[in-house]
Amino acid sequence: MAAINRQSQELVHTSNLFRNVRQADLAARLVERAGAGRVFFCNSGAETNEALLKLARLRGAAKFRGEEGRCFQVICARRAFHGRTFGGMSATPRKKAQEGFSPLTPGFVFAELNDLASFEARVTDQTAAVLVETIQGEGGVHPCSIPFLRGLRDLCHRRGLLLMLDEVQCGTGRTGRFFAFEEAGIQPDAIGMAKGSGGGFPIGAIWVHEAWTELFKPGSHGTTFGGSPLACAAALCVLEVMERDKLLECVVRLGVPWRAALDAMAAEYPDMIREVRGRGFMLGIQLAGEAAGFVAALRAAGLLVPAAGPDVVRLLPPLTASGAELVESTEIIRSVARSLHRGR
């Protein structure tokens, strides 16, 4: 709040015809994290994914320049969620997101997450890119396995495809790494980020590897308010606090016992809770039945949680959560499970 207040007294917005020092500083910090490349700023996760999809189309157009053919398809994962714009909806194979909005944008095919053969089978001469969430959020908190991510990186390299990772929800420290894919030791061609990046202030961004930064030409993409001085001041402060308070280390240190406690709690109710999955501070509790009643009971008991699909309770504590608060969250979940189990 202090960073936003200070910036609001100096400059809230400026035309993107002028150099924005805050934006340049933030881009430099993100490049330090992601690797050599460039950053485009926008305002939300949906805009982030639209920019990634435009990058894929530009890559496909460049691939076939001067030749016969079209290269515009993007392979996405089943259960994915990439936003509610037309591009995002078309990349989201879910009836709830798409119903009533057809015809959708063409050029999307879908494969099974963590099944490399399923992705490879869908690659054709028309394929330009692969887009997956490193950890699916809305789809039920399904993480990409390390071998799968490494396999995707190799597949995209061999077939000349862009590997684009949607880290809108799972990035910015949520797993204990700044980017969730870091655990696999790979480097994608493009990364989408948003949500936690501004600490509650709207900002989104894509990072593009230096090999592909020239695909965007002046006029091929743009934004009026993306990366404003105000938004960048907030995002810079988030990075400073993450480093000052060692929040990534906290997520790792506190996340391990929290996950163990949740696993032990789940084992007490095997007919109600199927499994706990995820990483760090992004976990999902897979239920045997509908999540709506469980979520409502948790909220009534003092724990704010959303569902992730019809049968998963999603746990997304703030990166500043204390060990005591995580213990309390587990006890609330246990008490609700016990109460619902008795009421059967």
ZAMIMAR-232553 format. One record per residue (C-alpha): x, y, z. Coordinates in steps of 0.05 Angstrom, whole numbers, plus 5000, padded with zeros to 4 digits. Example, Ala and Ser with C-alpha at 12.3 -4.5 7.8 and 13.67 -1.06 7.14 Angstrom:
524649105156
527349795143
***
This chain:
500050005000
505750485016
508950354948
502350474912
501051104952
507951384937
507351244863
500351544860
503252204882
508152204824
505151874763
499151404756
499051314681
502751514619
502251374545
506450784523
509751264474
514051474533
519151084572
516350814637
522150724686
518150284734
516349824676
523649774654
525849614725
520449074733
522048764665
529448724685
527648364750
523247864713
528647734661
533447584718
528547044741
526546754673
532746844630
534847254570
528747534535
523548084537
517248224576
510448494554
505848764609
498248744610
492848744664
490448034676
491447294666
486547284608
490447824572
496847444587
494246824552
491647224493
498647494484
501546794486
496546554434
498247134389
505646954397
503946244374
500246504312
506146954295
510946364302
506545954256
506246504205
513746584206
514745834199
511045814133
512946484105
513946414030
511345704030
504645374020
501145164083
498345404149
501345314218
496745574273
494645004318
496045004392
495944364433
492944454503
491243974559
484543694577
481644014640
485544644623
483245344640
486345934603
481246494612
474646744586
476547144525
475146814458
482246554452
482346344525
475545994521
477645634457
483845374494
479445144552
475844494536
470344584587
462944634573
461845124630
466745614600
464645534527
457145444530
453245974491
459346284457
460245854395
463145884343
469745904380
476546084354
479345504312
486145204319
486044834386
486944094398
487243744466
491443194497
492042854565
496243204617
502342804638
501642354577
507342544530
505142044477
498242374476
501443054461
506242784409
500642424373
497143094361
503143444330
502143574256
505044044204
499744544227
502144554299
505445194323
505745124399
504044744462
500645134519
499744814587
498945044659
504744794700
499544634753
492344644730
488245074777
480945094757
481544394728
482644084796
489844244818
493443744773
501043864769
505243704709
510143174728
517543324721
518742774668
512743044629
515343764629
522243524608
519043094554
514943684528
521144114525
524643584483
518543474439
517744214424
525144284409
525043684361
518743904324
520144654322
514444844368
513845384421
513245124492
508745634528
507345544602
501345864635
503646044706
498146554719
496046194783
501745734801
507446244790
510346814830
512546374887
506345964901
510045304898
516345524935
519845684869
518746334833
516245944773
513245264785
516744964724
523645104755
523444434792
523944084724
530244464705
527544694638
526845354602
520445474563
519745934503
514546374536
511546444606
504946764626
504147074696
499047494733
494647404796
499647454854
504647874815
501748534839
499948324910
492648464895
493749024845
491948814773
497948654729
499748104680
505847964638
508947494589
516247344584
518747124515
525446784503
530447214465
530046734406
522846944393
522447674415
522547934344
516047584327
512248164357
513148774313
510949494329
503349494322
502348744326
500248784399
499149324451
495649564513
493350224542
493850094616
498349484620
504749584660
502750264686
507450614735
502450454791
501849714774
509449644766
510749984832
506249474865
509548884830
516549134846
514549184919
511948464917
518748224892
522448634945
518148355001
518747644975
526347714977
526648105043
522247625081
524846995045
517746795026
519946254977
523845915032
517845985079
513245645029
518145055024
519545015099
512245065120
509144715061
512344035075
509443925145
502844235123
502243745065
504143165111
498743375161
493543425106
495542735079
494742435149
488042775158
485742515090
487641805111
482741855168
476841935119
478541485059
471241435039
470642195035
477542435014
481042094956
487642464956
491343114968
495543364909
499343984887
505744334910
507544854962
501845314976
497545074919
493944434940
487544084921
483543594963
480243094917
473542894947
469442274933
463242714921
461343424905
465643984934
460144514942
457644275010
464644165037
466844865014
460645185046
461944815112
469245035112
467245755102
462245715158
467645435202
472346015186
476645765128
475846135062
476945665003
474445584932
472744954894
476744724834
471844364789
466043974816
469643534867
476143874890
477244364947
482844844929
487645104983
491245754965
493946065029
497646735024
505246665019
505547015086
501446485122
504646255187
505745545210
500445635264
495345865212
496745265169
495944795229
489345145244
487045065172
488344315176
484344255241
478544635210
478544155150
478943555197
473143815239
468743925178
470543235150
468742925217
462143295221
460143125150
462242405160
457842345222
451942655184
451942115131
***
